């Protein structure tokens, strides 16, 4: 039995199936969920996700239920949905929704919204397909860091704790910019360390971080230290998607991480750019970077799963025009299933597949996919 996305369904459908299909783990019962994209204004930029994909979505990777919210941003009018209201809601935590009227709304931020680690174990931000959070080209949009004293330490092992669990869903993140950040660099739209992090039904347009450097990246998203090395799930989400919408930074035009596993399901990553030059460590005479046009994955003991996903028309100056995956101890693995990776440009060091930079000893499984 195969569980797919169908128009007209929302995420309340939850099934237990025998995982006998080839795209699921065998000999287990796996909870799957049907994910519907509520984006109501697809004309305003590319839609969320890979429209041709129907890869089964693990229940834990699906959207969170916000039918009983803890915080509501706005009183029903667009004017009430302000930066201040959003920042305050995130600081309080819990399940956050918006009441800004029936039409799409852009909330322009003058500072990032920051998660407080002791405010709530779960922080869910749901835009119902109507909300764009904009950094206006001047500020990062969202920040969570379990090891930041200013956001309150809650354990003596901040680098490996199970909360907060941050989910962003049914939102557009546009024009985030972290180039002015001096301590926690990268992550033009979102920067996360610790707890858990998940992205569902979102779009990332024109977000940027520092353009040069060997150890900075994530034009849209930068992540560190997920609890017990569990993966960041990214479901039905678009990074870029068309000319003029791409994200960019020194490394990982779309996303960047160190020591973090990722699972992309039914996503679309295109027209993102790794703008650095010289790689890592930086070659003589360069300022470094330029790897991972869509995804930059560095560290140890991590996995990268690309499922039902398109990665195309991304660019680099150094390595990995589509994917950069390097584990220092040669552990970790890559799994690509029912995906298309093609027409990514630039770079070198492609030992097995075009557009994918990795050690030739890295375990990689490619099934039912096109890589060219």
Buried (B, 14 or more C-beta within 10 A) or exposed (E): EEBBBEEEEEBEBEEEBEBEBEBBEEEEEBBBBBBBBBBEEEEBBBBBBBBEBBBBBBEEBBBBEBEEBBBBBBEEEBEBBBBEBBBEBBBEBBBBBBBBBEEBBBBBBEBBBBBBBEBBBBBBBBBBBBBBBBBBBBBBBBBBBBBBEEBEBBBEEBBBBBBBBBBBBBBBBBBBBBBEBEEBBBBBBBBBBBBBBBBBBBBBBBBBBBBBBBBBBBBBBBBBBBBEBBBBBBBBBBBBBBEEBBBBBBBBBBBBBBBBBBBBBBBBBBBBBBBBBBBBEBBEEBBBBBBBBBBBBBBBEBBBBBBBBBBBBBBBBBBBBBBBBBBEEEBBBBBBBBBBBBBBBBBEBBEBBBBBBBBEEBEBEBEEBEBE
